[in-house]
Amino acid sequence: MIRQRINRVGYPIAGALDRLAALEQFTSARTDTRRLHIALTRVRRRGMRIETVYDIGAHRGEWTRDIRVSLPDAEFILFEGNEVHARALALDRA
């Protein structure tokens, strides 16, 4: 009801409110990646070396691309059970 009244006044926020959940999820994922980057940087500064990273359920490899910056010397092994995404990963790595 509030959305309808606001939309009548000329502020079409109903669409924006519907997209809010997706925006929160995107922002949260980016924040989590940034926190992980900071944690991995601290670990490296303390002398710990991460040689291998397993990305289980790699989907299209976005997480690996984001984290690879934090672990430039690590070997990344990606697993994806969905054949469609597995083919996309294989093509991306070729």
N, C-alpha and C positions, 0 to 999 in steps of 0.2 A: 504494500500500500504506500509506503514512504517512497519507494522507487517510482511508482506511477506519478505521484505528486511532483516529485523533483523533475522527472522527465517532462511533465507538462509545462513546467516553468521554463524549460529550455536547456536543462543540464542533463544530457543523456548519460547518466552514470550507471544505468542498469548493466550495460554491456561491459563497462569497466569493472564493476563489482563481480560480474560473472568470470572475468579473467583474473581476478585477484588471487585465487587459489593457485593457478598456474604460475603467476608471478612470484608468489611466496615460495613455491617449490623450486623455481629457478634460482631465486636469490639465496635460498637455504643451501642448495647444492653448491653454489659458488662460494658461499661462506665456509662450508665444510671443506671444500678443496683448499681454500686459503689457510684455514686452520691446520690442515694436514701438511701443507707446504711449510708452515712455520715450525710445526713439530718435527718434521723430517730434517729441516735445516738445523735445529737444535741437536738432534741426534747425531748428525754428521759432524757438527762442531765439537761434540764430546768424543769423537774418534771412532764411533761405531760405523761400520761399513756395511751397507745393504747391497748384496751382490745380485740377488735374484728376487723379482717381484712376480707373483702369480695373480693375474686378473681373472677371477672365476666369474663367468657370466659377463664377458667383456662387451657384449652388445655390439657397438660399432667402434669401440676403442677410445671414446672421448675421455674417460677417466685416466686411462694410460697416457694419453697425450698431455693432459694437464699435469700429471704427477711426474712424468719423465723429466720435466724441467728441474724438479727437486732432486732427482736421482739420476744425473746424467751418465754415470758409469755403470748403472745397474742393467741387467738383462731382464727384459719383460717378456713373460710367457703368457699369452692370452688364450683363454678357453671360452668357447661359445657353443652352447648346445643347439641353438636354433640355426638350422641350415642356411636360412636367408641371410642372417647376420654374419654367420661364419664365412659365407662366400664373400660378403662385403669386406670383412676383415682381411681375408686372403688377398683380395684385389687391392686393398689399400696398402698392404705390406709389399706387394710385388713391385 
